[in-house]
Amino acid sequence: MKIGIFDSGLGGLIIARSIRKMMPEYDYVYLGDTKRVPYGNRSHEAVFEFTKQGVEYLFKKENCAIVIIACNTASARALRRIQQEYLVQNFPERKVLGVLVPTAEECAKYKRVGIIGTAGTITSNTFVDEIEKLNTKTKIFQNPAPMLVPLAEEGEKVRAVPFLNEYLKPFKAKKIEALALGCTHYPFFKKEIRKILPKNIKIISQDEIVPKKLKDYFVRHPEISKQFSKGKTTKILLTDLTKNIEKLSKKWFGKDAKPELIKL
Ligand code: DGL
């Protein structure tokens, strides 16, 4: 069986690439809902419905044993319900994991932490809830950074700098020790963020932490990981495909990305 990775669009390819790099032996299927991206400004219900359709496709059509929801907005707004309702009723023996809990585990190591994400992720307060479950002493400061997704998709690093300055400014006065990048697209701006933030502030980037935590999870859950096939393949499935989407897929995943069009 394969490992599925779901995202609202292409940003999750950055994390998919780092997961594959750490565990190249497995078979992966990436599903990006490029037709309906962005999820960041949609209602709870819409994000749940779209995410459920993506997970269902990966289970039914691609025979995935596990699906990793790389999208923070979907992890924040749909994951719990998918695990507690959809999975229990339809695929009790399979797993769906998100990216928020591993990020929260990293944040909980600090006394003062900042988080940026889409409006949907920040207003859901899910990061705060997850961090507080682990460490009630961590002080959490959040700021939505809505313009970064479209800028990343246009490859606009320089034009993003004034927005990054604006979004990161409130954190400086809060004396944070670490900043979590709570969105699939933000690792694209890691260098620019590094330049803006004081050197002593650690950047928590999901492409650096999630693969390792996933590997540990597979070791702790052999009942899941023993089902994985080891053919070293990666399929990229998208719900909309244009020349630009193809170009961006290669930029974020690598030259071997050959996206295929599917219908959810
Ligand atoms: N994948 C989304 C996230 O990580 C960003 C793009 C979107 O808004 O759909 O929150």
Residues whose N, C-alpha, C, O or C-beta is under 5 A from the ligand:
A	BS01	DGL	S8 G11 V37 P38 Y39 G40 A70 C71 N72 T73 T118 V149 G182 C183 T184
